[in-house]
Structures are given as structure tokens and as C-alpha cells.
Amino acid sequence: MQISPSILACDFANLESELKTVANADWAHVDVMDAHFVPNLTLGLPIVEALARVSPIPLDCHLMIDDPDRWAPMYAEAGASSVTFHIEAAHDPASLARNLRALGVRAGMALKPGTAFAPYADLLPELDMVLVMTVEPGFGGQSFMADQMPKVREVRQAVARFGGEVWVQVDGGVSAATIEACAEAGADVFVAGSAVFGAESAAAAVDQLRGLAARHSSHG
């Protein structure tokens, strides 16, 4: 059970010190938005390069951007350890995933709430992770969409059939109140923003979330 705190919820004026408060997490989730694919603009390559130099944990970059075929490899080169692109924006997802892996990073595919998984199940051999969005991408602090749990189960079952080591990530509204349902559905990587950085102790929140997920995990 891995916890990936979303820095979208932290103090952008103190990114390095904020990252140090979650040094016990597994990943730092970096939301990259371009104001085209989603109606918000966050941060890009120069910030990722700077974060990679100071982060105590590896960077998990979630690209909510147009033309990830062009841009995603640059985030691998900038220092990310995992790069997730949206299937809705990718032109050639299989080639993109292979390119990312060739650069030595984990390749992830993200699905918006309205996007079905089944048409893309045959991409699993090319992937290291599938991200099921549990809010509409674009803004932090949204309410968790429990109706996405069947999709999480569907992905987990497909991974079991495929037999690969593909992680299943959930992102959006994940908190102590919702993480158990995600773990029971088959998720094993959990993105949490305000539930971590809005807590009195970010490190304690990470430990709590990991413990809740482990107790309710539907697999190994």
C-alpha cells in the first residue's frame, strides 16, 4: 500500500520544506496541468526539475495536458520516476508508454471518470500503473466519486488476468473516510492532497492512510 501525497495541496512558496514533511510517503504526486486539457494551470518542467533535486521521495508526475506524446518524455528526463499520461489525450499510448520505460521511468495511464477502461485493457502489458480518477481532473479538494469503485475493481481484475506487476492508483477526494473503499476495490497506490497537507501532522496522516489501506486491501 503506497501513499502519494499531492503537492497541489501544499504551500507552493515552501515546496522543499513541505516535501520534507512527507518524507515517510512513497511518492510525491505532482499534478501538471496546462489550462487546455483541464481548466487549470499549475506547474511544469522547471519546477519538476527543481523538485527532483530536493525531494526526499521519488516524483510521481500526473500529466493533465494535451499532447503527452511530445511532453511526457521530457518529464522523465526532468527527474520524475513515474510519469502518467491521460489516455484521452495520447495519440499513440503504446509507443508513449514504451518511450517512457526506455527512459527508465514507470509508465502510467490515467482515466477520467467518464472514460471506460475496457477499450484500453490491451495496453496493460505496456504499463506499470493505471490511474482511476475519483474526481474530474483539474482542481484539488473535490468530493470523492464512489461510483468509480467498479472501475477500480475492473482494472484490478484485468491486472490479475494479465499477471503483470501493474499498480492501480486512485486520485481525488482520497481521505481517511474514503481510502478503505478504494483499497477494498483493489487500489494499491493512493493520492491524497488536502487529507495529508491539511492535517495537523502530514507525516502522521500518511501513516494513518497507509494503515487504513493495508487493513482493507483486497489483495496481497
N, C-alpha and C positions, 0 to 999 in steps of 0.2 A: 504494500500500500504506500503510494508515493504522494507527497503533498507538494504542490507547485504554487506558492503564493503569487498572486498577480500584482505586479508593481504599479498597475494602473490605479490602485487604491492607496498608494503610499505618497509621501511628501516629495514631490518632484524636485524641490530645492535641496534635498538631502538624500539623494538616491544611494550613495555609498553607505552612509550610516544606516539607512533603512534596510538595505540588503543584509547588513551585519546582524540585524535583529532577527533575521530568519535563517541564520547560518545552519540551523538544525533541520531545515527543509531539504527536500531532494532536488528541487529545481527552483529557479526564479522565472516566473512566467512573464514574458514581455509581449504586450499587445501592440502590434504595429498596425496603424490604421491610416488610410490615405485620403480620406474625405471623398472618395469615389466609390469604392466597393461598399463602404459603410459611411454614414453621415457624421463622421467624427475624424479628427486629425490628432494623432498622438506623437509618436517619435519614430525615428528612422535609423539609418545605418551609423551615423556618427555617434549617436547615443549608445547603440548596441556595442560598438567598438569600445567605447569608454567603459561601459558596464562590464564587458568581458575582462577588462584589465583589473577590475577591483572586486568583482563578485566572489564571495566565498563558496558559491554553489554554481553549477552549470546553468546556462541560459536556455530556456525553452521558448523560442520565438514563435508566436502565433500571428501569421501574416493575414490580416484582413484587408487585402489590397488587390487591385487589378493587376493583371499580367505577372502572376507569381513565377511563370516560366522564365521570365527575364530576371526578376528581382530576387527570388528566393536563394539562388546560389550565392549571391553577394552577402546574405546574412550568415551563411555558413562560413564564408571567408572572413566575415567581420568578427567571428568568435563564438557564434551560437553553437550549442551542442546538439540541439534538436530544432528542426525547422518544420512548421506545419503550414501548409497552404490550403486554401479553400477550394474544394472540388468545383464549386460553381464558377470559379474564376480561372481555373487552369485550362490551358489549351491541349496539352499532351501530358496528363498526370503521370503516366507510367514512366515516360522519359524524364520528367522533372524529378520524380522520386529516385530514379537511378542516378541522376546527376548529383542530387543531394548526398546520397550514400557514397558516391565516388569521392566526394569531398570530405568524407569521414564523419558525417553527422547523421543523426536519426531523422528519417523522413516521416512526416505525419500528414494525414488527410483530415480536413475538418468539414463537417456537415452542418449547415444552418438548420434550424428547427423544421422548416418546411421541405427539406431535401431528404428524399428516401435513400436508404443505404443500399438496398438490393441491387440497383443498377451498377454499383461500383464494387460489389463484393469480390469480383475477379481481380481487383487491384491489390488484394491483401498480400500476395507474395512479394510485392514491390515495397510494402510499407512496414514501418516499425511501430506506428501508432495510428489509431483512429480517434479523432476528437468529435464527440457528440455535443453540440452546443445546447445548453439548457436555458438559454435566453437568446433573443435575437442579437446578433453581434453588433457592436457599435458603441455601447456605453456600459460602464460598470454600475453596480448597485441595483440591478434589476431583479425582479422576483423570479424565483426558480420555477421552471416549467416541468411539473411532474409527468406531463403527458409524453415526455421524451424517454421515459424509462423503458418502454417496449423497444425502442430503437437501440438503447444500450444493450438490452438482452439479445436482440437480433445480432448485433455486432459481436458480442461475446460468443454466441453460438456459432457464428461463422468462423471466428478465430479458432474455436475448438475443433471444428471440422477441418480447417486448413492445417492446423497443427503447428503453426509458427509461433514465434515469440512476439506477438503483436499486442502492444498495450492498448487499453481502452480508456480514454480520458474524457472527463466531463468538465464543463466550464460554464459558469453562470449561476449565480444565486446559491452556490455551494456553501453550506454552513453546518454548524453542529446539529441543526434541525433537519437538514436535508441530506447529509452525506451518507447516512445509513441506507436510505433508499437507493442511492447511487451504487453503493458497494454491493447491496443485495442484488441489483440488476446486473452486476458484472464489471463495473468500472474498477480500475486499479490505479489510476492517476487522477488526482483531484485538484482543480484550480480553484483557489479561494482568494478573494481580494479583500473586501471590507471585513469579512469574518476573521481575517488574520491581522491586517494593518489597522483595523478599527478596534481591536481588542486591547485591553489594558496591557497585556504582555503578548507580543506577536509570537514569540518562541513557545509560550505555553499554549497558545491557540493552535499552533502547528502540531504539537504533541497530542493535544486533545483530539483534533480532527483525525490524525493518523490512528489513534487508538480506537476511535469510534468506527472507522472504516475497517480496521483489522477484525474487530469483533463481529462485523456484519458481512464480511466478504463471502461472496457466493462461490469462490474458487480459491485454490491453493493458498 
